[in-house]
Amino acid sequence: MFAEFMGAEFRRYEDREFQGKPSRVVVAERVYRTNPADLWNALTDRERIPRWFLPIEGELKLGARYQLQGNAGGTITRCDPPEALDLTWEFGGGMSWVNLRLTPEGDATRLTLEHIVHASDVDEHWAKFGPAAVGVGWDLAFLGLGKHIAEGATVDRETGFAWTMSDEGKAYMRESAAAWAEAHIAGGADPEEARGMAARTVQAYTGGDARL
């Protein structure tokens, strides 16, 4: 069902200062075959977001609060349609930040997502899982968004979850984690450590063996 679609096309990992603190930054990019206005609508319309991601409460406008069902909530800190959306990502008592940028490229639009977390807030979790922990999740979100944009249909949540637990879905998550490990290595990480982190992420997502 999902084999013809993909998550991110380009992945990066960066060490960067954010709000004056050392931070870890996971960057995912993909070009979608639609215009910026349509992609912005898919990302910010409360009725449309559940068609490819999760049910959401609140409003996606400057200063407003949002809450994804069973997942993160936060505050919109920048909203410049159809170019830029920044928000806090509050989950499990912790806070990180997600920035989205939309750039037109001919008859398509490049989506760049940055997920930023202060290094001091995630040392133990990071040492175990590395960037793949959020990277695999964003790959799955990019996957659902791509299917929605291409077909205009709702991605059924139960069908999507069943797919992630299938052999094909687990293979997809292994490939995603392996790609994030390579991005981590390109960003300066030790190869053995980076691949070990990614393997543990695969185990956490699939409940299976820790292999890439």
MDTraj code that builds the backbone (N, CA, C; nanometers):
import mdtraj as md
import numpy as np

residues = "MET PHE ALA GLU PHE MET GLY ALA GLU PHE ARG ARG TYR GLU ASP ARG GLU PHE GLN GLY LYS PRO SER ARG VAL VAL VAL ALA GLU ARG VAL TYR ARG THR ASN PRO ALA ASP LEU TRP ASN ALA LEU THR ASP ARG GLU ARG ILE PRO ARG TRP PHE LEU PRO ILE GLU GLY GLU LEU LYS LEU GLY ALA ARG TYR GLN LEU GLN GLY ASN ALA GLY GLY THR ILE THR ARG CYS ASP PRO PRO GLU ALA LEU ASP LEU THR TRP GLU PHE GLY GLY GLY MET SER TRP VAL ASN LEU ARG LEU THR PRO GLU GLY ASP ALA THR ARG LEU THR LEU GLU HIS ILE VAL HIS ALA SER ASP VAL ASP GLU HIS TRP ALA LYS PHE GLY PRO ALA ALA VAL GLY VAL GLY TRP ASP LEU ALA PHE LEU GLY LEU GLY LYS HIS ILE ALA GLU GLY ALA THR VAL ASP ARG GLU THR GLY PHE ALA TRP THR MET SER ASP GLU GLY LYS ALA TYR MET ARG GLU SER ALA ALA ALA TRP ALA GLU ALA HIS ILE ALA GLY GLY ALA ASP PRO GLU GLU ALA ARG GLY MET ALA ALA ARG THR VAL GLN ALA TYR THR GLY GLY ASP ALA ARG LEU".split()
xyz = np.array([
    [0.0821, -0.1213, 0.0000],
    [0.0000, 0.0000, 0.0000],
    [0.0858, 0.1266, 0.0000],
    [0.1961, 0.1246, 0.0761],
    [0.2798, 0.2430, 0.0899],
    [0.4125, 0.2298, 0.0150],
    [0.4362, 0.1168, -0.0478],
    [0.5693, 0.0891, -0.1026],
    [0.6133, 0.1921, -0.2061],
    [0.5165, 0.2519, -0.2790],
    [0.5545, 0.3453, -0.3845],
    [0.5834, 0.4853, -0.3312],
    [0.5637, 0.5051, -0.2023],
    [0.5859, 0.6363, -0.1429],
    [0.7119, 0.6341, -0.0572],
    [0.7594, 0.7529, -0.0199],
    [0.8821, 0.7637, 0.0584],
    [0.8635, 0.8683, 0.1667],
    [0.9571, 0.8679, 0.2616],
    [0.9570, 0.9692, 0.3652],
    [1.0411, 1.0872, 0.3205],
    [1.1430, 1.1206, 0.3982],
    [1.2323, 1.2301, 0.3606],
    [1.3195, 1.1877, 0.2425],
    [1.3541, 1.2846, 0.1585],
    [1.4503, 1.2615, 0.0504],
    [1.5924, 1.2936, 0.0954],
    [1.6030, 1.3915, 0.1844],
    [1.7340, 1.4381, 0.2300],
    [1.7317, 1.4476, 0.3820],
    [1.8381, 1.3996, 0.4452],
    [1.8467, 1.3991, 0.5912],
    [1.9810, 1.4569, 0.6341],
    [1.9779, 1.5366, 0.7415],
    [2.1015, 1.5919, 0.7967],
    [2.0945, 1.5893, 0.9482],
    [2.2124, 1.5840, 1.0082],
    [2.2231, 1.6034, 1.1523],
    [2.3244, 1.7146, 1.1768],
    [2.2920, 1.8075, 1.2679],
    [2.3809, 1.9192, 1.2960],
    [2.3895, 1.9450, 1.4455],
    [2.5072, 1.9825, 1.4926],
    [2.5242, 2.0425, 1.6251],
    [2.5191, 2.1928, 1.6058],
    [2.4369, 2.2596, 1.6864],
    [2.4136, 2.4021, 1.6642],
    [2.3764, 2.4675, 1.7964],
    [2.3999, 2.5973, 1.8086],
    [2.3489, 2.6706, 1.9231],
    [2.2062, 2.7146, 1.8940],
    [2.1197, 2.6979, 1.9931],
    [1.9813, 2.7429, 1.9808],
    [1.9416, 2.8025, 2.1144],
    [1.8945, 2.9243, 2.1122],
    [1.8613, 2.9986, 2.2347],
    [1.9811, 3.0048, 2.3291],
    [2.1014, 3.0131, 2.2704],
    [2.2223, 3.0273, 2.3496],
    [2.2724, 2.8997, 2.4138],
    [2.2163, 2.7828, 2.3741],
    [2.2577, 2.6560, 2.4330],
    [2.2989, 2.5581, 2.3235],
    [2.3980, 2.4710, 2.3504],
    [2.4315, 2.3659, 2.2539],
    [2.3093, 2.2780, 2.2279],
    [2.2832, 2.2523, 2.1013],
    [2.1614, 2.1799, 2.0652],
    [2.1890, 2.0777, 1.9562],
    [2.1031, 1.9779, 1.9521],
    [2.1081, 1.8749, 1.8493],
    [1.9932, 1.9017, 1.7520],
    [2.0239, 1.8983, 1.6232],
    [1.9250, 1.9357, 1.5221],
    [1.9124, 1.8249, 1.4176],
    [1.7927, 1.7730, 1.4039],
    [1.7598, 1.6730, 1.3019],
    [1.6861, 1.7451, 1.1895],
    [1.7355, 1.7316, 1.0672],
    [1.6794, 1.8043, 0.9530],
    [1.6317, 1.7048, 0.8473],
    [1.5058, 1.7162, 0.8084],
    [1.4489, 1.6315, 0.7026],
    [1.3937, 1.7207, 0.5926],
    [1.4184, 1.6818, 0.4663],
    [1.3686, 1.7592, 0.3523],
    [1.3035, 1.6664, 0.2505],
    [1.2035, 1.7223, 0.1827],
    [1.1416, 1.6495, 0.0733],
    [1.0728, 1.7475, -0.0206],
    [1.0741, 1.7180, -0.1488],
    [1.0030, 1.7988, -0.2482],
    [0.8692, 1.7314, -0.2774],
    [0.7608, 1.8070, -0.2592],
    [0.6254, 1.7572, -0.2855],
    [0.5723, 1.8183, -0.4145],
    [0.5047, 1.7373, -0.4943],
    [0.4535, 1.7827, -0.6236],
    [0.3205, 1.8556, -0.6068],
    [0.3308, 1.9707, -0.5421],
    [0.2155, 2.0579, -0.5260],
    [0.2678, 2.1982, -0.5000],
    [0.1786, 2.2970, -0.4998],
    [0.2210, 2.4350, -0.4797],
    [0.2297, 2.4677, -0.3309],
    [0.2995, 2.5774, -0.2943],
    [0.3148, 2.6100, -0.1524],
    [0.1833, 2.6295, -0.0787],
    [0.0837, 2.6899, -0.1444],
    [-0.0439, 2.7147, -0.0770],
    [-0.1119, 2.5841, -0.0388],
    [-0.1094, 2.4852, -0.1292],
    [-0.1726, 2.3570, -0.0997],
    [-0.0965, 2.2825, 0.0096],
    [0.0363, 2.2832, 0.0028],
    [0.1153, 2.2155, 0.1056],
    [0.0969, 2.2826, 0.2404],
    [0.0949, 2.4153, 0.2419],
    [0.0702, 2.4881, 0.3670],
    [-0.0650, 2.4488, 0.4257],
    [-0.1659, 2.4396, 0.3416],
    [-0.2988, 2.4008, 0.3875],
    [-0.2975, 2.2612, 0.4478],
    [-0.2262, 2.1686, 0.3839],
    [-0.2181, 2.0321, 0.4365],
    [-0.1504, 2.0275, 0.5723],
    [-0.0567, 2.1201, 0.5945],
    [0.0193, 2.1232, 0.7191],
    [-0.0499, 2.1986, 0.8314],
    [-0.1459, 2.2851, 0.7984],
    [-0.1998, 2.3757, 0.9000],
    [-0.3513, 2.3733, 0.9153],
    [-0.4225, 2.3096, 0.8253],
    [-0.5680, 2.3060, 0.8353],
    [-0.6104, 2.1973, 0.9338],
    [-0.6840, 2.2360, 1.0358],
    [-0.7198, 2.1427, 1.1433],
    [-0.8047, 2.0263, 1.0934],
    [-0.8835, 2.0478, 0.9883],
    [-0.9658, 1.9408, 0.9332],
    [-0.8855, 1.8498, 0.8405],
    [-0.7769, 1.9013, 0.7861],
    [-0.6993, 1.8232, 0.6880],
    [-0.5846, 1.7449, 0.7524],
    [-0.5255, 1.7980, 0.8587],
    [-0.4116, 1.7311, 0.9226],
    [-0.4423, 1.5852, 0.9585],
    [-0.5604, 1.5533, 1.0158],
    [-0.5873, 1.4132, 1.0498],
    [-0.5966, 1.3205, 0.9287],
    [-0.6069, 1.3766, 0.8092],
    [-0.6155, 1.2929, 0.6893],
    [-0.4815, 1.2273, 0.6558],
    [-0.3721, 1.2793, 0.7166],
    [-0.2410, 1.2183, 0.6891],
    [-0.1552, 1.2018, 0.8143],
    [-0.1965, 1.2635, 0.9272],
    [-0.1128, 1.2597, 1.0470],
    [-0.1951, 1.2156, 1.1676],
    [-0.2304, 1.3076, 1.2568],
    [-0.3045, 1.2759, 1.3788],
    [-0.4167, 1.3776, 1.3998],
    [-0.5240, 1.3376, 1.4674],
    [-0.6248, 1.4371, 1.5056],
    [-0.5608, 1.5466, 1.5910],
    [-0.6074, 1.6690, 1.5735],
    [-0.5454, 1.7828, 1.6403],
    [-0.6520, 1.8750, 1.6965],
    [-0.6231, 1.9326, 1.8120],
    [-0.7096, 2.0325, 1.8731],
    [-0.6336, 2.1639, 1.8809],
    [-0.7082, 2.2744, 1.8882],
    [-0.6456, 2.4051, 1.8926],
    [-0.6376, 2.4654, 1.7543],
    [-0.5566, 2.5693, 1.7424],
    [-0.5434, 2.6395, 1.6152],
    [-0.3960, 2.6588, 1.5816],
    [-0.3651, 2.6520, 1.4524],
    [-0.2287, 2.6759, 1.4077],
    [-0.2170, 2.8188, 1.3583],
    [-0.2155, 2.9110, 1.4548],
    [-0.1932, 3.0524, 1.4266],
    [-0.1021, 3.1076, 1.5347],
    [-0.0407, 3.2203, 1.5087],
    [0.0595, 3.2765, 1.5978],
    [0.0066, 3.2919, 1.7403],
    [0.0823, 3.2352, 1.8346],
    [0.0481, 3.2470, 1.9756],
    [-0.0504, 3.1441, 2.0266],
    [-0.1108, 3.0672, 1.9366],
    [-0.2123, 2.9702, 1.9771],
    [-0.1489, 2.8402, 2.0255],
    [-0.2267, 2.7641, 2.1011],
    [-0.1848, 2.6324, 2.1477],
    [-0.2483, 2.5252, 2.0591],
    [-0.1754, 2.4142, 2.0429],
    [-0.2286, 2.2990, 1.9703],
    [-0.2006, 2.1736, 2.0522],
    [-0.2738, 2.0675, 2.0239],
    [-0.2498, 1.9389, 2.0881],
    [-0.2807, 1.8268, 1.9899],
    [-0.1792, 1.7463, 1.9586],
    [-0.1994, 1.6283, 1.8752],
    [-0.2477, 1.5130, 1.9628],
    [-0.3471, 1.4403, 1.9171],
    [-0.4050, 1.3320, 1.9954],
    [-0.2996, 1.2262, 2.0263],
    [-0.2750, 1.2016, 2.1568],
    [-0.1817, 1.0989, 2.1993],
    [-0.0370, 1.1316, 2.1723],
    [-0.0072, 1.2579, 2.1431],
    [0.1299, 1.2934, 2.1074],
    [0.1616, 1.4308, 2.1643],
    [0.2396, 1.5092, 2.0940],
    [0.2888, 1.6366, 2.1453],
    [0.1838, 1.7467, 2.1350],
    [0.2048, 1.8499, 2.2153],
    [0.1309, 1.9741, 2.2054],
    [0.2311, 2.0877, 2.2128],
    [0.1824, 2.2108, 2.2062],
    [0.2752, 2.3223, 2.2156],
    [0.2132, 2.4530, 2.1716],
    [0.3007, 2.5493, 2.1437],
    [0.2607, 2.6845, 2.1073],
    [0.3198, 2.7219, 1.9725],
    [0.2427, 2.7916, 1.8910],
    [0.2908, 2.8409, 1.7626],
    [0.3695, 2.9688, 1.7872],
    [0.4979, 2.9692, 1.7525],
    [0.5837, 3.0843, 1.7786],
    [0.6143, 3.1659, 1.6529],
    [0.5866, 3.1106, 1.5359],
    [0.5975, 3.1853, 1.4107],
    [0.4970, 3.1274, 1.3126],
    [0.4281, 3.2142, 1.2386],
    [0.3301, 3.1682, 1.1401],
    [0.3254, 3.2688, 1.0258],
    [0.3992, 3.2391, 0.9194],
    [0.4069, 3.3256, 0.8015],
    [0.3661, 3.2461, 0.6776],
    [0.2350, 3.2331, 0.6523],
    [0.1908, 3.1540, 0.5371],
    [0.2302, 3.2181, 0.4052],
    [0.2649, 3.1369, 0.3035],
    [0.2822, 2.9913, 0.3101],
    [0.4297, 2.9529, 0.3166],
    [0.5067, 3.0196, 0.4034],
    [0.6517, 3.0023, 0.4005],
    [0.7107, 2.9418, 0.5277],
    [0.6621, 2.9803, 0.6452],
    [0.7320, 2.9429, 0.7682],
    [0.6345, 2.9178, 0.8824],
    [0.6578, 2.8078, 0.9545],
    [0.5798, 2.7732, 1.0732],
    [0.6758, 2.7186, 1.1778],
    [0.6810, 2.7829, 1.2950],
    [0.7647, 2.7371, 1.4056],
    [0.6741, 2.7067, 1.5245],
    [0.7084, 2.6016, 1.5981],
    [0.6274, 2.5650, 1.7132],
    [0.7107, 2.4936, 1.8190],
    [0.6640, 2.5016, 1.9413],
    [0.7248, 2.4206, 2.0460],
    [0.6643, 2.2814, 2.0385],
    [0.7446, 2.1824, 2.0788],
    [0.7038, 2.0415, 2.0732],
    [0.7176, 1.9872, 2.2151],
    [0.6060, 1.9843, 2.2878],
    [0.6067, 1.9497, 2.4296],
    [0.5473, 1.8109, 2.4480],
    [0.6292, 1.7209, 2.5035],
    [0.5850, 1.5815, 2.5157],
    [0.6593, 1.5149, 2.6313],
    [0.5854, 1.4433, 2.7143],
    [0.6463, 1.3673, 2.8227],
    [0.7231, 1.4525, 2.9216],
    [0.6802, 1.5760, 2.9410],
    [0.7474, 1.6653, 3.0340],
    [0.8668, 1.7379, 2.9762],
    [0.9025, 1.7114, 2.8520],
    [1.0154, 1.7782, 2.7873],
    [0.9700, 1.8725, 2.6784],
    [1.0616, 1.9603, 2.6372],
    [1.0303, 2.0539, 2.5297],
    [1.1406, 2.0533, 2.4247],
    [1.0987, 2.0507, 2.2995],
    [1.1887, 2.0726, 2.1870],
    [1.1154, 2.1661, 2.0916],
    [1.1757, 2.1890, 1.9738],
    [1.1205, 2.2869, 1.8817],
    [1.1199, 2.2296, 1.7406],
    [1.0135, 2.2589, 1.6668],
    [1.0011, 2.2145, 1.5281],
    [0.9800, 2.3370, 1.4400],
    [1.0647, 2.3513, 1.3396],
    [1.0537, 2.4605, 1.2430],
    [1.0278, 2.4028, 1.1046],
    [0.9310, 2.4577, 1.0343],
    [0.8966, 2.4152, 0.8989],
    [0.9174, 2.5306, 0.8021],
    [0.9793, 2.5007, 0.6868],
    [0.9982, 2.6001, 0.5826],
    [0.9508, 2.5426, 0.4499],
    [0.8754, 2.6225, 0.3738],
    [0.8244, 2.5818, 0.2432],
    [0.8873, 2.6717, 0.1373],
    [0.9504, 2.6102, 0.0375],
    [1.0198, 2.6849, -0.0666],
    [0.9727, 2.6372, -0.2031],
    [0.9189, 2.7255, -0.2876],
    [0.8746, 2.6812, -0.4206],
    [0.9922, 2.6386, -0.5071],
    [0.9712, 2.5311, -0.5820],
    [1.0704, 2.4825, -0.6781],
    [0.9967, 2.4431, -0.8050],
    [0.9839, 2.5382, -0.8961],
    [0.9073, 2.5134, -1.0181],
    [0.7617, 2.4884, -0.9844],
    [0.7080, 2.3739, -1.0285],
    [0.5688, 2.3410, -0.9988],
    [0.5575, 2.2564, -0.8725],
    [0.6625, 2.2526, -0.7902],
    [0.6648, 2.1735, -0.6675],
    [0.7063, 2.2624, -0.5501],
    [0.7097, 2.2025, -0.4311],
    [0.7450, 2.2768, -0.3097],
    [0.8366, 2.1917, -0.2229],
    [0.9472, 2.2494, -0.1810],
    [1.0385, 2.1813, -0.0890],
    [0.9953, 2.2102, 0.0546],
    [0.9770, 2.1036, 0.1322],
    [0.9481, 2.1146, 0.2744],
    [1.0742, 2.0797, 0.3527],
    [1.1190, 2.1718, 0.4364],
    [1.2328, 2.1470, 0.5250],
    [1.1841, 2.1522, 0.6687],
    [1.2096, 2.0451, 0.7414],
    [1.1702, 2.0352, 0.8818],
    [1.2949, 2.0248, 0.9683],
    [1.3031, 2.1084, 1.0701],
    [1.4084, 2.1002, 1.1702],
    [1.3465, 2.0655, 1.3049],
    [1.3989, 1.9618, 1.3695],
    [1.3579, 1.9286, 1.5056],
    [1.4782, 1.9537, 1.5952],
    [1.4642, 2.0483, 1.6877],
    [1.5763, 2.0988, 1.7674],
    [1.5540, 2.0669, 1.9142],
    [1.6589, 2.0181, 1.9799],
    [1.6496, 1.9909, 2.1236],
    [1.7803, 2.0309, 2.1895],
    [1.7714, 2.0914, 2.3066],
    [1.8922, 2.1268, 2.3805],
    [1.9664, 1.9997, 2.4213],
    [2.0961, 1.9978, 2.3981],
    [2.1758, 1.8776, 2.4243],
    [2.1644, 1.8329, 2.5693],
    [2.1581, 1.9270, 2.6622],
    [2.1534, 1.8920, 2.8048],
    [2.0235, 1.8231, 2.8446],
    [1.9191, 1.8372, 2.7613],
    [1.7882, 1.7804, 2.7948],
    [1.7727, 1.6353, 2.7518],
    [1.8625, 1.5853, 2.6660],
    [1.8396, 1.4529, 2.6077],
    [1.9617, 1.3624, 2.6135],
    [2.0571, 1.3919, 2.6985],
    [2.1821, 1.3167, 2.6961],
    [2.1612, 1.1660, 2.7090],
    [2.0816, 1.1211, 2.8063],
    [2.0618, 0.9776, 2.8271],
    [1.9841, 0.9156, 2.7115],
    [1.8747, 0.9795, 2.6718],
    [1.7941, 0.9287, 2.5610],
    [1.8744, 0.9305, 2.4314],
    [1.9484, 1.0401, 2.4102],
    [2.0282, 1.0525, 2.2888],
    [2.1354, 0.9451, 2.2826],
    [2.2014, 0.9185, 2.3939],
    [2.3082, 0.8190, 2.3961],
    [2.2568, 0.6808, 2.3579],
    [2.1283, 0.6573, 2.3800],
    [2.0710, 0.5271, 2.3457],
    [2.0216, 0.5218, 2.2018],
    [1.9536, 0.6277, 2.1569],
    [1.8834, 0.6208, 2.0281],
    [1.9365, 0.7146, 1.9194],
    [1.9957, 0.8278, 1.9568],
    [2.0452, 0.9210, 1.8550],
    [1.9334, 0.9849, 1.7729],
    [1.9662, 1.0426, 1.6574],
    [1.8680, 1.1178, 1.5778],
    [1.7586, 1.0327, 1.5157],
    [1.7804, 0.9033, 1.5019],
    [1.6780, 0.8181, 1.4401],
    [1.5500, 0.8137, 1.5224],
    [1.5599, 0.8398, 1.6533],
    [1.4406, 0.8326, 1.7387],
    [1.3303, 0.9248, 1.6881],
    [1.3657, 1.0485, 1.6544],
    [1.2658, 1.1379, 1.5952],
    [1.2667, 1.1281, 1.4434],
    [1.3828, 1.0939, 1.3857],
    [1.3932, 1.0873, 1.2406],
    [1.3006, 0.9853, 1.1784],
    [1.2914, 0.8660, 1.2382],
    [1.2017, 0.7631, 1.1844],
    [1.0572, 0.8108, 1.1937],
    [1.0215, 0.8743, 1.3048],
    [0.8854, 0.9253, 1.3194],
    [0.8515, 1.0289, 1.2146],
    [0.9464, 1.1187, 1.1864],
    [0.9198, 1.2195, 1.0835],
    [0.9182, 1.1581, 0.9448],
    [0.9991, 1.0553, 0.9214],
    [0.9912, 0.9858, 0.7932],
    [0.8514, 0.9282, 0.7724],
    [0.7944, 0.8693, 0.8757],
    [0.6592, 0.8137, 0.8639],
    [0.5572, 0.9240, 0.8384],
    [0.5758, 1.0402, 0.9017],
    [0.4853, 1.1525, 0.8772],
    [0.4991, 1.2032, 0.7339],
    [0.6236, 1.2178, 0.6863],
    [0.6463, 1.2595, 0.5478],
    [0.5854, 1.1588, 0.4504],
    [0.5921, 1.0320, 0.4857],
    [0.5335, 0.9256, 0.4036],
    [0.3831, 0.9442, 0.3903],
    [0.3161, 0.9635, 0.5053],
    [0.1715, 0.9835, 0.5026],
    [0.1319, 1.1090, 0.4277],
    [0.2078, 1.2163, 0.4469],
    [0.1796, 1.3410, 0.3765],
    [0.1963, 1.3234, 0.2263],
    [0.3001, 1.2503, 0.1852],
    [0.3222, 1.2270, 0.0427],
    [0.2088, 1.1491, -0.0210],
    [0.1598, 1.0496, 0.0501],
    [0.0486, 0.9698, -0.0022],
    [-0.0776, 1.0552, -0.0125],
    [-0.1000, 1.1386, 0.0890],
    [-0.2167, 1.2264, 0.0867],
    [-0.2079, 1.3276, -0.0271],
    [-0.0923, 1.3905, -0.0447],
    [-0.0750, 1.4903, -0.1513],
    [-0.0929, 1.4256, -0.2889],
    [-0.0377, 1.3055, -0.3067],
    [-0.0422, 1.2399, -0.4372],
    [-0.1819, 1.1920, -0.4732],
    [-0.2559, 1.1433, -0.3731],
    [-0.3845, 1.0795, -0.4008],
    [-0.5044, 1.1627, -0.3587],
    [-0.4812, 1.2619, -0.2706],
    [-0.5910, 1.3440, -0.2226],
    [-0.6843, 1.2727, -0.1280],
    [-0.6452, 1.1560, -0.0838],
    [-0.7319, 1.0749, 0.0009],
    [-0.6857, 1.0796, 0.1458],
    [-0.7692, 1.0304, 0.2346],
    [-0.7340, 1.0173, 0.3754],
    [-0.6531, 0.8903, 0.3951],
    [-0.5436, 0.9012, 0.4683],
    [-0.4644, 0.7842, 0.5040],
    [-0.5254, 0.7241, 0.6295],
    [-0.5913, 0.6091, 0.6162],
    [-0.6589, 0.5464, 0.7284],
    [-0.5590, 0.5102, 0.8379],
    [-0.5859, 0.5546, 0.9605],
    [-0.4900, 0.5360, 1.0702],
    [-0.4708, 0.3886, 1.1041],
    [-0.5797, 0.3127, 1.1089],
    [-0.5681, 0.1711, 1.1442],
    [-0.4916, 0.0948, 1.0371],
    [-0.5192, 0.1256, 0.9115],
    [-0.4463, 0.0616, 0.8017],
    [-0.2991, 0.1006, 0.8056],
    [-0.2733, 0.2285, 0.8339],
    [-0.1356, 0.2745, 0.8417],
    [-0.0593, 0.2075, 0.9544],
    [-0.1234, 0.1932, 1.0708],
    [-0.0566, 0.1279, 1.1843],
    [-0.0303, -0.0187, 1.1525],
    [-0.1282, -0.0854, 1.0910],
    [-0.1091, -0.2259, 1.0546],
    [0.0076, -0.2400, 0.9574],
    [0.0220, -0.1431, 0.8674],
    [0.1339, -0.1480, 0.7729],
    [0.2674, -0.1364, 0.8447],
    [0.2765, -0.0480, 0.9452],
    [0.4038, -0.0333, 1.0168],
    [0.4444, -0.1616, 1.0872],
    [0.3484, -0.2459, 1.1211],
    [0.3782, -0.3722, 1.1889],
    [0.3976, -0.4879, 1.0907],
    [0.3785, -0.4616, 0.9610],
    [0.3994, -0.5648, 0.8591],
    [0.5475, -0.5779, 0.8289],
    [0.5841, -0.6839, 0.7576],
    [0.7247, -0.7005, 0.7185],
    [0.7717, -0.5831, 0.6346],
    [0.6850, -0.5363, 0.5443],
    [0.7214, -0.4231, 0.4591],
    [0.7417, -0.2970, 0.5428],
    [0.6525, -0.2727, 0.6379],
    [0.6636, -0.1548, 0.7222],
    [0.7877, -0.1581, 0.8090],
    [0.8188, -0.2738, 0.8657],
    [0.9384, -0.2863, 0.9489],
    [1.0647, -0.2687, 0.8653],
    [1.0630, -0.3187, 0.7426],
    [1.1775, -0.2992, 0.6534],
    [1.1951, -0.1511, 0.6228],
    [1.0829, -0.0803, 0.6038],
    [1.0891, 0.0637, 0.5799],
    [1.1541, 0.1356, 0.6973],
    [1.1154, 0.1001, 0.8188],
    [1.1707, 0.1673, 0.9365],
    [1.3178, 0.1334, 0.9563],
    [1.3582, 0.0118, 0.9204],
    [1.5014, -0.0211, 0.9262],
    [1.5802, 0.0637, 0.8264],
    [1.5251, 0.0790, 0.7058],
    [1.5929, 0.1620, 0.6054],
    [1.5986, 0.3075, 0.6496],
    [1.4909, 0.3558, 0.7104],
    [1.4885, 0.4928, 0.7602],
    [1.5935, 0.5121, 0.8685],
    [1.5982, 0.4216, 0.9660],
    [1.6951, 0.4337, 1.0756],
    [1.8379, 0.4267, 1.0229],
    [1.8622, 0.3384, 0.9262],
    [1.9958, 0.3274, 0.8677],
    [2.0346, 0.4576, 0.7975],
    [1.9405, 0.5202, 0.7286],
    [1.9678, 0.6466, 0.6603],
    [1.9976, 0.7566, 0.7619],
    [1.9262, 0.7559, 0.8752],
    [1.9545, 0.8556, 0.9784],
    [2.0899, 0.8296, 1.0431],
    [2.1293, 0.7049, 1.0546],
    [2.2629, 0.6747, 1.1064],
    [2.3698, 0.7332, 1.0149],
    [2.3504, 0.7199, 0.8844],
    [2.4484, 0.7746, 0.7903],
    [2.4508, 0.9278, 0.7964],
    [2.3345, 0.9900, 0.8154],
    [2.3311, 1.1355, 0.8318],
    [2.4038, 1.1770, 0.9598],
    [2.3869, 1.0980, 1.0648],
    [2.4543, 1.1238, 1.1919],
    [2.6060, 1.1141, 1.1753],
    [2.6494, 1.0120, 1.1020],
    [2.7933, 0.9935, 1.0755],
    [2.8481, 1.1113, 0.9944],
    [2.7717, 1.1522, 0.8928],
    [2.8135, 1.2667, 0.8109],
    [2.8234, 1.3939, 0.8945],
    [2.7457, 1.3990, 1.0039],
    [2.7496, 1.5137, 1.0934],
    [2.8582, 1.5049, 1.1981],
    [2.9399, 1.3996, 1.1924],
    [3.0554, 1.3899, 1.2811],
    [3.0513, 1.2797, 1.3844],
    [2.9471, 1.1961, 1.3858],
    [2.9359, 1.0914, 1.4866],
    [3.0269, 0.9731, 1.4553],
    [3.0656, 0.8997, 1.5573],
    [3.1409, 0.7754, 1.5392],
    [3.0512, 0.6742, 1.4678],
    [3.0978, 0.6127, 1.3592],
    [3.0121, 0.5215, 1.2816],
    [2.9534, 0.4067, 1.3628],
    [3.0346, 0.3422, 1.4449],
    [2.9837, 0.2284, 1.5227],
    [2.8771, 0.2732, 1.6221],
    [2.9006, 0.3849, 1.6891],
    [2.8029, 0.4354, 1.7847],
    [2.6736, 0.4761, 1.7145],
    [2.6866, 0.5456, 1.6012],
    [2.5682, 0.5926, 1.5288],
    [2.4825, 0.4762, 1.4817],
    [2.5451, 0.3729, 1.4290],
    [2.4684, 0.2572, 1.3805],
    [2.4092, 0.1777, 1.4960],
    [2.4782, 0.1756, 1.6097],
    [2.4209, 0.1103, 1.7272],
    [2.2972, 0.1832, 1.7768],
    [2.3012, 0.3159, 1.7779],
    [2.1846, 0.3954, 1.8164],
    [2.0669, 0.3667, 1.7242],
    [2.0945, 0.3645, 1.5937],
    [1.9879, 0.3411, 1.4963],
    [1.9285, 0.2017, 1.5124],
    [2.0129, 0.1025, 1.5411],
    [1.9630, -0.0340, 1.5596],
    [1.8714, -0.0420, 1.6813],
    [1.9060, 0.0270, 1.7887],
    [1.8191, 0.0270, 1.9069],
    [1.6881, 0.0998, 1.8789],
    [1.6933, 0.2013, 1.7934],
    [1.5704, 0.2700, 1.7537],
    [1.4781, 0.1752, 1.6776],
    [1.5354, 0.0968, 1.5853],
    [1.4560, -0.0013, 1.5110],
    [1.3880, -0.0981, 1.6069],
    [1.4616, -0.1447, 1.7056],
    [1.4045, -0.2377, 1.8031],
    [1.2885, -0.1733, 1.8782],
    [1.3047, -0.0460, 1.9153],
    [1.1990, 0.0234, 1.9883],
    [1.0742, 0.0419, 1.9024],
    [1.0921, 0.0726, 1.7737],
    [0.9785, 0.0952, 1.6850],
    [0.9085, -0.0341, 1.6466],
    [0.9842, -0.1396, 1.6241],
    [0.9255, -0.2630, 1.5696],
    [0.9002, -0.3694, 1.6736],
    [0.9638, -0.3572, 1.7905],
    [0.9508, -0.4615, 1.8910],
    [1.0236, -0.5889, 1.8536],
    [1.1119, -0.5783, 1.7521],
    [1.1842, -0.6961, 1.7036],
    [1.3302, -0.6896, 1.7367],
    [1.4118, -0.7542, 1.6543],
    [1.5550, -0.7580, 1.6799],
    [1.6188, -0.6262, 1.6386],
    [1.7312, -0.5948, 1.7040],
    [1.7997, -0.4685, 1.6789],
    [1.8964, -0.4869, 1.5632],
    [1.8451, -0.4772, 1.4424],
    [1.9313, -0.4896, 1.3248],
    [1.8858, -0.3878, 1.2204],
    [1.9802, -0.3466, 1.1385],
    [1.9484, -0.2514, 1.0321],
    [1.9380, -0.3241, 0.8995],
])
top = md.Topology()
chain = top.add_chain()
for i, resn in enumerate(residues, 1):
    res = top.add_residue(resn, chain, resSeq=i)
    for name in ("N", "CA", "C"):
        top.add_atom(name, md.element.get_by_symbol(name[0]), res)
traj = md.Trajectory(xyz[None], top)
